[in-house]
Amino acid sequence: MDAPSLIKNFRRYDPQTVVRNANVPNYCVLKLDSKDPQKTFFNIRNCIGHHRWWCYTNSELCFEYGDKTRRSWLLPRSGTFFQYVEINGKLMCFVGDAATSWLSAVITEKTVAEFVTDGEQKFFVEDSWGSLDWMEIKFSDNYVHSLAETSLGLESLIDACLIIYRHVNDRETFDPEVLQICFTKVIVHIWMLLETMRF
């Protein structure tokens, strides 16, 4: 059963469906296609629902507000969530730490790029990824560009993902400010929504 079928209006799920004990994979795939925005927006909704469902089933503490159709929960204590993005035949993966809901790395076909803040590595590459190149994405403190200045919309998200892909996979050099803006667009569109929205 796909995640959107469990969610009604982004805030409710079918109380007849048992979601708590489901074995939900820790990944989903977001297909970005500017030629079919309706399908893309449905896919974004699906990814949001899937990530929320995964967090819910892996949380140790859940809450009910009012009735059983309104739930909230703490983030899982451990684990990793992989948000794959497919765009124009290119595939990359945004890696998130479950306990902090912090975007930690980007993986492409050739490279693992990890966020490093003030010399401290946020995420540790697994040995199984040893065949890929490794690079650091350095930011002085917080990689989030001003949210108030972040442009929204499908084209903006696609452009941001393509720039990130070109920087990580093809090693193209971009101004750090441009990269910061691009990561913020991704975070606002698909990561912050995943982090903050609840059943």
C-alpha positions in Angstrom: 0.0 0.0 0.0 1.5 3.4 -0.9 1.9 6.1 1.7 -0.7 8.6 0.2 -3.5 6.0 0.5 -2.9 6.1 4.3 -3.1 9.9 4.5 -6.1 12.2 4.1 -5.5 15.9 3.6 -1.9 15.4 4.9 -3.1 15.3 8.5 -5.2 12.2 8.8 -4.9 8.5 8.1 -7.5 5.8 7.9 -8.0 4.5 11.5 -8.9 1.1 10.1 -5.4 0.7 8.6 -2.7 -0.6 10.9 0.3 1.6 10.3 2.2 1.3 13.6 3.6 -2.2 13.0 4.2 -1.9 9.3 7.7 -2.7 8.0 8.3 0.6 6.1 11.5 0.9 3.9 13.9 3.7 4.9 13.9 5.2 1.4 11.7 6.6 -1.3 12.2 7.9 -4.8 11.1 11.4 -5.9 10.8 11.7 -9.7 11.0 15.3 -10.8 9.5 16.0 -14.2 8.7 19.6 -15.3 6.6 18.2 -18.2 4.1 16.5 -15.9 3.8 18.8 -12.8 0.6 17.1 -11.5 2.3 13.7 -11.4 5.4 15.2 -9.8 3.4 17.0 -7.1 1.6 13.7 -6.3 5.0 12.0 -6.1 6.2 14.7 -3.7 3.2 14.0 -1.6 3.9 10.3 -1.7 7.5 10.9 -0.5 6.3 13.1 2.3 3.8 10.5 3.4 6.4 7.7 3.1 9.0 9.5 5.2 6.4 10.4 7.9 5.1 6.8 7.9 8.7 5.5 8.4 9.3 8.0 11.2 6.1 7.0 12.9 6.7 3.2 12.7 10.3 3.7 14.1 9.5 6.1 16.9 9.4 4.8 20.4 6.9 7.4 21.6 3.7 8.4 19.8 0.9 10.7 20.9 -2.8 11.0 20.2 -4.5 14.4 20.1 -8.3 14.4 20.5 -9.0 11.1 18.6 -7.1 8.3 17.0 -7.0 10.0 13.6 -4.6 12.7 14.9 -1.1 11.5 15.8 2.3 12.9 16.4 5.6 11.3 17.5 9.2 11.8 18.5 11.9 11.3 15.8 13.4 7.8 15.8 16.5 7.5 18.1 18.6 6.1 15.3 18.5 5.2 11.7 19.1 6.8 8.3 16.5 7.8 5.7 17.5 7.9 2.0 15.5 10.4 -0.2 16.4 9.5 -3.8 15.7 12.1 -6.5 15.5 11.1 -10.2 15.7 14.0 -12.7 16.4 13.9 -16.4 17.9 10.4 -16.1 20.1 11.4 -13.3 19.8 9.8 -9.8 21.1 11.1 -6.5 20.3 10.5 -2.9 19.9 12.9 0.0 20.9 11.2 3.2 19.3 12.1 6.5 20.0 11.2 10.1 16.8 10.0 11.8 17.6 11.2 15.3 18.3 14.8 14.2 16.4 14.9 10.9 19.5 16.6 9.6 20.5 16.4 6.0 23.9 14.8 6.2 25.1 13.8 2.7 24.4 13.6 -1.0 25.3 10.4 -3.0 25.5 10.2 -6.8 26.7 7.5 -9.2 30.3 8.6 -8.7 30.6 10.5 -5.4 29.6 10.6 -1.7 29.5 14.3 -0.6 29.2 14.7 3.2 28.4 17.9 5.0 31.2 19.1 7.2 30.7 22.0 9.6 33.7 23.6 11.3 35.8 20.5 10.5 33.4 18.1 12.1 32.0 15.3 9.9 28.3 14.9 10.4 27.8 11.5 8.7 30.3 8.7 8.3 30.6 6.9 5.0 30.0 3.1 5.1 32.7 0.8 3.9 30.4 -0.5 1.2 30.6 2.9 -0.5 34.4 2.7 -0.7 34.3 2.5 -4.5 32.9 6.0 -4.8 34.9 9.2 -4.6 34.5 11.2 -1.4 34.2 15.0 -1.0 33.3 17.5 1.7 30.6 20.1 1.4 31.9 22.8 3.8 29.7 25.4 5.4 30.8 27.6 8.3 27.8 26.9 10.5 24.4 26.1 9.1 23.9 25.2 5.4 20.4 26.8 5.3 20.3 30.0 3.3 17.7 32.5 4.4 14.3 30.8 4.2 12.6 34.1 3.5 14.6 34.5 0.3 14.1 31.0 -1.0 12.2 30.7 -4.3 9.5 28.0 -4.4 8.1 25.9 -7.2 8.9 22.9 -9.3 11.3 24.7 -11.7 13.2 26.2 -8.8 13.5 22.7 -7.2 14.6 21.1 -10.4 17.2 23.8 -11.1 18.6 23.4 -7.5 18.8 19.6 -7.8 20.6 19.8 -11.2 23.2 22.3 -9.8 23.8 20.0 -6.7 24.2 17.0 -9.0 26.7 18.8 -11.3 28.7 20.0 -8.2 28.8 16.5 -6.5 28.9 14.1 -9.5 30.7 16.1 -12.1 32.8 18.2 -9.7 31.7 21.5 -11.3 32.7 24.5 -9.1 29.9 26.8 -7.9 30.0 29.8 -5.7 29.4 28.6 -2.1 26.4 31.0 -1.8 24.8 29.4 -4.9 25.2 25.9 -3.3 23.8 27.1 -0.1 20.7 28.5 -1.8 20.3 25.2 -3.8 20.5 23.0 -0.7 18.0 25.3 1.1 15.6 24.9 -1.8 15.8 21.1 -1.5 15.4 21.3 2.3 12.4 23.6 2.0 10.7 21.6 -0.7 11.3 18.0 0.3 13.2 17.8 3.6 11.7 20.3 5.9 8.2 19.2 4.8 9.2 15.6 5.6 10.5 16.7 8.9 7.7 18.9 10.1 4.4 17.4 8.7 2.6 14.9 10.9 -0.3 12.4 10.5 
